[in-house]
């Protein structure tokens, strides 16, 4: 069996130099030295003893990812991007758990991950109280929170990466307004997470700017069951009945995400309404499923690959175990990539004649 000493002799370097290469500490290394070590590793087919490395460092090359529910395809998409970057760039594998947006489950997962030597975690939460996460950081974890903005003016031990949910909803609402819609709805699930709150603010801000705030209303599903994130499409389906029976039925709807929008369109069909002839719908996510619906869904695309890269880089950032953790409240906010116009938006009923606004310029994606 090839040892690290064999690699060092073959490359003509010290064992510590080989160790630096294996652990990614190559910033100060000469290019020819790095090339010799990498060539020796390849020629000798050296595989580091992961168990010995774990016993020495007390850590495993695993990145934890906690999501509300893997049944939501958007979280599967984010997980796929995170896994690819963690594996290809850092040699870390992904371990995933579903928390169903409860602090007790999140705290329990942190305990399990700590017990198994996992020290780097990304959590998709949006919960307002992060004390249980800060406790994990104080015990040696590096944690990055996704989709929950940092609390303004308050330092935090947790780094935050989030899409600009306010701007995403504002873009979606303005798109409907440009088509002439004045009776608008924001369709969401019950439970006011910070990301949902920001989307609602963006929706209402766009309506107020256009002077139609009196015709803008929020529709929510009522209390959700324990696995709410796994039934969002069904929630959208049920919300369609609310919207169809509203006294002044909205002609344009912004959905909190693409999955709810797809369920909403299916529900509207069941009530006898057609999208976009009777009701126009815009989603938020840019998930690939939005291009497979009938009609294809207009959506605001979020920069998932870029956000995934930022989360992995922050989560795997090396921190000296002897360094005291500082509360900084570091946050990275990513604006939406673009609005993708497809087939689910048209001028409102009885307003599509000569006086209807022209279709705005937008990226069209078949």
Backbone torsions as a table, in degrees:
resi	resn	phi	psi	omega
1	UNK	NA	130.3	-179.7
2	UNK	-70.4	135.7	179.2
3	UNK	-111.2	170.2	178.1
4	UNK	-65.9	-28.7	176.3
5	UNK	-65.8	-38.3	177.5
6	UNK	-61.9	-41.9	179.4
7	UNK	-64.0	-43.2	-179.3
8	UNK	-61.8	-43.3	179.4
9	UNK	-65.0	-42.9	-178.3
10	UNK	-63.9	-36.7	-178.5
11	UNK	-87.8	-11.1	-178.6
12	UNK	70.7	36.3	-179.8
13	UNK	-131.6	177.0	178.2
14	UNK	-81.6	162.5	176.6
15	UNK	-62.5	-37.3	180.0
16	UNK	-63.8	-33.7	177.3
17	UNK	-65.1	-43.3	176.9
18	UNK	-62.0	-41.4	178.7
19	UNK	-60.9	-39.7	178.4
20	UNK	-62.3	-40.1	178.6
21	UNK	-65.1	-45.2	-178.6
22	UNK	-63.0	-28.0	-177.0
23	UNK	-103.1	9.9	174.5
24	UNK	78.2	13.8	-179.6
25	UNK	-94.4	73.5	-173.9
26	UNK	-119.6	8.7	-175.7
27	UNK	-59.7	-37.4	-176.9
28	UNK	-100.2	9.8	-175.2
29	UNK	-90.7	141.1	176.9
30	UNK	-65.3	145.1	-176.3
31	UNK	-61.9	-37.9	-178.1
32	UNK	-71.4	-33.1	176.7
33	UNK	-66.5	-45.1	178.2
34	UNK	-60.2	-41.7	-179.2
35	UNK	-64.2	-39.5	-180.0
36	UNK	-65.5	-42.0	-179.4
37	UNK	-66.3	-45.3	179.8
38	UNK	-63.2	-37.1	177.9
39	UNK	-66.2	-41.4	179.2
40	UNK	-64.7	-41.3	178.5
41	UNK	-60.3	-42.6	-179.0
42	UNK	-70.3	-45.0	-177.7
43	UNK	-64.1	-40.7	-177.5
44	UNK	-88.2	-1.9	-179.6
45	UNK	52.0	47.8	-176.9
46	UNK	-77.8	133.1	175.5
47	UNK	-122.7	117.4	-179.2
48	UNK	-61.0	147.2	176.5
49	UNK	-79.1	101.5	-174.8
50	UNK	-67.5	-34.5	179.6
51	UNK	-64.8	-44.1	179.1
52	UNK	-63.6	-38.8	179.1
53	UNK	-64.2	-40.0	179.1
54	UNK	-65.8	-41.8	-179.9
55	UNK	-64.4	-33.7	-178.4
56	UNK	-74.4	-41.9	-173.4
57	UNK	-97.4	-18.0	-175.5
58	UNK	75.0	11.2	-178.5
59	UNK	-128.2	155.9	174.4
60	UNK	-114.6	148.9	178.8
61	UNK	-76.9	58.1	-179.9
62	UNK	-123.7	140.9	175.2
63	UNK	-110.2	122.0	178.6
64	UNK	-82.5	141.7	175.3
65	UNK	-133.6	117.5	178.9
66	UNK	-107.8	122.6	-178.1
67	UNK	-122.8	157.3	177.0
68	UNK	-61.2	-43.5	179.0
69	UNK	-164.6	129.7	177.2
70	UNK	-72.1	-10.1	177.5
71	UNK	-71.4	-18.1	175.5
72	UNK	-82.3	115.2	-175.0
73	UNK	-62.8	-21.3	177.5
74	UNK	-66.2	-39.0	178.7
75	UNK	-69.9	-32.5	174.8
76	UNK	-64.5	-39.9	177.3
77	UNK	-62.4	-47.4	178.7
78	UNK	-62.1	-42.4	180.0
79	UNK	-61.6	-39.8	179.0
80	UNK	-61.9	-43.1	179.7
81	UNK	-67.5	-41.8	178.7
82	UNK	-62.9	-44.6	-178.6
83	UNK	-61.2	-43.7	-178.7
84	UNK	-61.5	-45.1	-178.6
85	UNK	-68.6	-43.3	-178.6
86	UNK	-63.1	-39.6	-178.2
87	UNK	-75.3	-48.0	-172.5
88	UNK	-73.9	-37.3	-175.4
89	UNK	-94.7	-29.8	-172.4
90	UNK	-123.0	-8.6	-179.5
91	UNK	72.8	21.9	178.7
92	UNK	-100.4	141.8	173.5
93	UNK	-100.7	161.0	-172.7
94	UNK	-104.3	137.2	171.2
95	UNK	-123.0	129.1	-168.8
96	UNK	-119.1	141.7	173.6
97	UNK	-137.1	148.3	177.5
98	UNK	-101.4	126.2	-173.4
99	UNK	-106.3	-16.1	-179.9
100	UNK	57.4	31.7	174.2
101	UNK	57.2	42.7	174.3
102	UNK	-123.9	137.0	-178.0
103	UNK	-65.9	-32.8	179.5
104	UNK	-63.0	-44.6	179.3
105	UNK	-67.3	-40.6	177.9
106	UNK	-60.4	-46.5	-179.6
107	UNK	-62.2	-39.3	178.9
108	UNK	-64.0	-41.4	177.8
109	UNK	-64.3	-39.3	178.1
110	UNK	-61.1	-39.8	177.1
111	UNK	-61.1	-46.0	-179.2
112	UNK	-64.0	-43.0	-179.1
113	UNK	-65.2	-42.3	177.0
114	UNK	-60.1	-41.8	-179.0
115	UNK	-64.4	-27.1	-179.5
116	UNK	-98.5	13.0	174.7
117	UNK	82.3	9.2	178.6
118	UNK	-82.4	125.4	-175.2
119	UNK	-120.4	4.0	-177.6
120	UNK	-131.4	123.5	-173.4
121	UNK	-139.7	139.1	168.4
122	UNK	-111.2	131.5	-178.8
123	UNK	-125.9	127.7	174.1
124	UNK	-98.7	111.0	-168.1
125	UNK	-135.0	-63.7	-173.4
126	UNK	72.4	2.3	176.8
127	UNK	-66.2	142.5	-177.2
128	UNK	-72.8	-31.3	-178.2
129	UNK	-96.0	116.8	-178.5
130	UNK	-111.4	16.0	-175.6
131	UNK	-61.2	-38.9	-179.7
132	UNK	-65.1	-28.8	176.8
133	UNK	-75.5	-40.3	178.4
134	UNK	-62.4	-34.1	176.9
135	UNK	-62.7	-38.1	177.6
136	UNK	-65.4	-38.9	177.8
137	UNK	-64.1	-42.0	179.6
138	UNK	-63.1	-22.4	179.2
139	UNK	-93.1	6.5	172.8
140	UNK	115.4	2.0	179.5
141	UNK	-86.7	152.3	167.2
142	UNK	-107.1	119.8	-173.2
143	UNK	-124.4	134.0	173.6
144	UNK	-117.7	129.8	179.6
145	UNK	-101.6	133.4	179.2
146	UNK	-110.2	140.3	172.7
147	UNK	71.0	17.9	172.0
148	UNK	-130.4	107.9	-178.9
149	UNK	-61.2	148.1	174.0
150	UNK	-65.1	145.0	179.4
151	UNK	-70.2	123.2	-174.2
152	UNK	-58.5	127.3	175.2
153	UNK	81.5	-1.0	-179.1
154	UNK	-114.2	122.5	178.0
155	UNK	-66.0	152.7	-177.8
156	UNK	-143.2	150.9	175.0
157	UNK	-82.3	-6.5	-173.3
158	UNK	-108.2	138.2	172.9
159	UNK	-86.6	146.6	-176.4
160	UNK	-123.6	132.6	172.8
161	UNK	-124.3	125.0	-174.6
162	UNK	-148.8	146.6	169.9
163	UNK	-72.9	157.7	176.3
164	UNK	-80.4	86.2	-175.3
165	UNK	-66.2	-34.4	176.1
166	UNK	-58.4	-49.1	-177.3
167	UNK	-68.1	-36.6	179.2
168	UNK	-61.2	-46.5	179.8
169	UNK	-68.7	-35.8	178.5
170	UNK	-63.3	-43.3	178.6
171	UNK	-61.9	-44.1	-179.5
172	UNK	-62.4	-42.2	-178.5
173	UNK	-68.8	-43.0	178.8
174	UNK	-61.9	-32.4	178.2
175	UNK	-63.0	-44.0	177.8
176	UNK	-65.2	-40.4	-179.5
177	UNK	-63.3	-39.4	179.0
178	UNK	-63.0	-26.3	177.2
179	UNK	-83.4	-2.4	175.8
180	UNK	102.7	7.8	-179.1
181	UNK	-77.9	132.1	178.0
182	UNK	-121.2	-15.9	174.3
183	UNK	-106.0	105.1	-169.7
184	UNK	-119.0	152.7	175.9
185	UNK	-133.8	144.9	168.5
186	UNK	-110.7	118.5	-176.6
187	UNK	-100.6	124.3	-176.1
188	UNK	-146.3	169.2	173.4
189	UNK	-88.2	160.0	179.0
190	UNK	-74.9	155.0	-177.8
191	UNK	104.9	107.7	-170.6
192	UNK	-90.6	81.6	171.5
193	UNK	-73.3	166.5	-177.9
194	UNK	-65.8	-37.1	-179.8
195	UNK	-67.8	-41.1	178.1
196	UNK	-65.8	-39.1	178.8
197	UNK	-60.6	-42.2	-179.7
198	UNK	-67.7	-35.1	176.7
199	UNK	-65.7	-41.9	178.3
200	UNK	-62.9	-40.5	178.5
201	UNK	-61.9	-41.0	178.1
202	UNK	-64.2	-40.3	177.5
203	UNK	-61.7	-48.8	-177.9
204	UNK	-69.2	-34.1	179.1
205	UNK	-64.5	-41.0	179.1
206	UNK	-65.7	-40.1	179.1
207	UNK	-65.9	-41.7	179.6
208	UNK	-65.1	-40.6	179.8
209	UNK	-62.1	-32.7	179.7
210	UNK	-87.4	-2.7	179.2
211	UNK	75.6	22.6	-178.3
212	UNK	-121.5	27.7	-176.5
213	UNK	-60.6	-27.0	179.5
214	UNK	-66.2	-22.8	-179.3
215	UNK	-101.4	12.2	-178.8
216	UNK	-108.9	122.9	-175.6
217	UNK	-134.8	150.5	178.0
218	UNK	-100.7	128.3	175.6
219	UNK	-112.6	124.5	175.7
220	UNK	-124.7	167.0	-168.2
221	UNK	-85.1	-6.5	-171.1
222	UNK	83.2	-176.6	-176.4
223	UNK	-57.6	138.1	177.9
224	UNK	-99.6	158.3	174.9
225	UNK	-77.8	-178.6	-174.7
226	UNK	-57.5	-35.2	-175.2
227	UNK	-105.7	47.6	-173.7
228	UNK	-54.5	-40.6	-176.2
229	UNK	-68.2	-17.7	-179.7
230	UNK	-88.8	-5.7	-177.6
231	UNK	-123.4	27.3	-175.9
232	UNK	-64.4	-37.2	177.9
233	UNK	-62.3	-40.9	178.0
234	UNK	-64.9	-35.8	176.5
235	UNK	-62.1	-44.4	177.4
236	UNK	-60.7	-39.7	178.3
237	UNK	-60.2	-44.4	180.0
238	UNK	-69.0	-36.5	179.8
239	UNK	-64.5	-25.5	180.0
240	UNK	-58.7	-36.4	179.3
241	UNK	-66.7	-40.4	176.3
242	UNK	-58.6	-47.8	-176.2
243	UNK	-68.0	-41.2	-179.3
244	UNK	-64.6	-31.6	-176.8
245	UNK	-97.3	3.7	-180.0
246	UNK	-62.3	142.1	-178.5
247	UNK	-53.7	-46.7	174.0
248	UNK	-113.9	85.4	-170.4
249	UNK	-57.1	128.4	175.9
250	UNK	-61.1	143.4	175.6
251	UNK	-100.2	-14.0	179.0
252	UNK	-135.3	132.1	-176.6
253	UNK	-126.9	131.7	169.2
254	UNK	-102.5	124.0	179.2
255	UNK	-96.1	147.8	-176.5
256	UNK	-62.5	-27.6	174.4
257	UNK	-157.3	173.1	-176.1
258	UNK	-65.1	-39.1	-176.4
259	UNK	-63.8	-42.2	176.8
260	UNK	-65.6	-37.8	179.0
261	UNK	-61.7	-40.4	-179.8
262	UNK	-65.8	-42.5	176.1
263	UNK	-64.1	-38.5	179.1
264	UNK	-62.0	-45.0	-179.2
265	UNK	-63.7	-39.0	177.2
266	UNK	-63.8	-41.8	178.8
267	UNK	-65.7	-39.3	178.2
268	UNK	-62.4	-38.4	176.8
269	UNK	-60.5	-39.8	-179.6
270	UNK	-66.0	-27.6	178.9
271	UNK	-83.1	-4.0	-179.9
272	UNK	95.7	1.9	178.1
273	UNK	-91.6	150.3	179.3
274	UNK	-112.2	141.5	173.9
275	UNK	-106.4	123.5	8.5
276	UNK	-102.4	9.6	-174.3
277	UNK	-58.6	-45.2	-177.7
278	UNK	-99.3	-38.5	-178.8
279	UNK	-138.8	130.0	174.7
280	UNK	-94.9	146.4	-176.1
281	UNK	-134.1	136.0	174.0
282	UNK	-126.4	133.8	176.3
283	UNK	-101.6	176.4	176.5
284	UNK	-136.5	117.4	174.8
285	UNK	161.7	-54.1	-172.9
286	UNK	84.4	24.7	179.4
287	UNK	-69.0	149.5	-175.7
288	UNK	-61.7	-25.0	179.7
289	UNK	-63.2	-24.4	-178.2
290	UNK	-65.8	-21.3	178.5
291	UNK	-89.2	-3.4	-176.5
292	UNK	-104.9	-4.4	-178.5
293	UNK	-80.6	170.4	176.5
294	UNK	-131.8	107.5	1.1
295	UNK	-73.1	161.3	177.1
296	UNK	-65.5	140.2	-170.3
297	UNK	-85.3	129.1	167.5
298	UNK	-72.3	134.1	-173.6
299	UNK	-149.3	155.4	172.3
300	UNK	-93.9	119.3	-175.4
301	UNK	-86.4	129.8	175.9
302	UNK	-94.3	148.6	-176.1
303	UNK	-81.1	68.3	-173.5
304	UNK	-60.2	-47.4	-179.8
305	UNK	-58.6	-41.3	-179.6
306	UNK	-67.6	-40.4	179.3
307	UNK	-68.0	-38.4	178.6
308	UNK	-62.6	-42.0	178.9
309	UNK	-61.9	-44.2	-180.0
310	UNK	-63.7	-39.9	-180.0
311	UNK	-65.6	-44.9	-179.3
312	UNK	-65.1	-44.4	-179.5
313	UNK	-61.0	-40.5	179.5
314	UNK	-72.6	-38.8	-178.2
315	UNK	-67.9	-34.1	-176.5
316	UNK	-98.1	8.7	175.8
317	UNK	-62.2	129.7	-176.0
318	UNK	-72.8	135.4	177.3
319	UNK	-130.2	126.5	179.2
320	UNK	-62.4	128.4	-177.3
321	UNK	-61.4	-22.0	-178.7
322	UNK	-90.6	-2.9	-178.2
323	UNK	-87.7	130.3	179.2
324	UNK	-68.3	135.7	-179.5
325	UNK	-71.5	132.2	179.1
326	UNK	-106.8	142.6	176.6
327	UNK	-89.0	111.0	-175.1
328	UNK	-117.0	-28.1	-177.6
329	UNK	69.9	30.4	-178.9
330	UNK	-60.9	132.8	-176.0
331	UNK	-142.7	139.6	173.9
332	UNK	-122.4	120.9	-179.0
333	UNK	-110.7	127.3	-176.3
334	UNK	-108.5	121.8	177.9
335	UNK	-70.5	158.1	177.0
336	UNK	-58.8	148.8	179.4
337	UNK	-70.6	-48.8	-176.4
338	UNK	-174.4	165.0	168.0
339	UNK	-96.7	123.7	-179.7
340	UNK	-99.6	110.3	-178.9
341	UNK	-86.6	126.5	177.9
342	UNK	-124.3	-117.3	-170.2
343	UNK	-120.3	-0.3	-170.4
344	UNK	-92.6	8.6	-179.8
345	UNK	-129.6	133.9	176.3
346	UNK	-148.9	169.1	174.2
347	UNK	-58.5	152.9	-177.9
348	UNK	-65.8	160.3	179.1
349	UNK	-57.2	141.5	177.6
350	UNK	64.7	11.5	177.0
351	UNK	-127.2	20.0	-176.7
352	UNK	-99.9	15.9	-179.0
353	UNK	-82.2	-154.0	-176.4
354	UNK	-58.8	-28.7	-177.0
355	UNK	-86.8	0.8	-177.6
356	UNK	-70.8	147.4	179.1
357	UNK	-66.4	148.7	176.5
358	UNK	-69.9	153.2	179.7
359	UNK	-65.9	130.0	-178.9
360	UNK	-71.0	157.3	176.8
361	UNK	-74.5	130.6	-179.6
362	UNK	-154.9	164.2	177.3
363	UNK	-71.5	124.3	178.8
364	UNK	-103.2	127.7	-178.2
365	UNK	-126.8	113.8	-176.5
366	UNK	-65.6	NA	NA
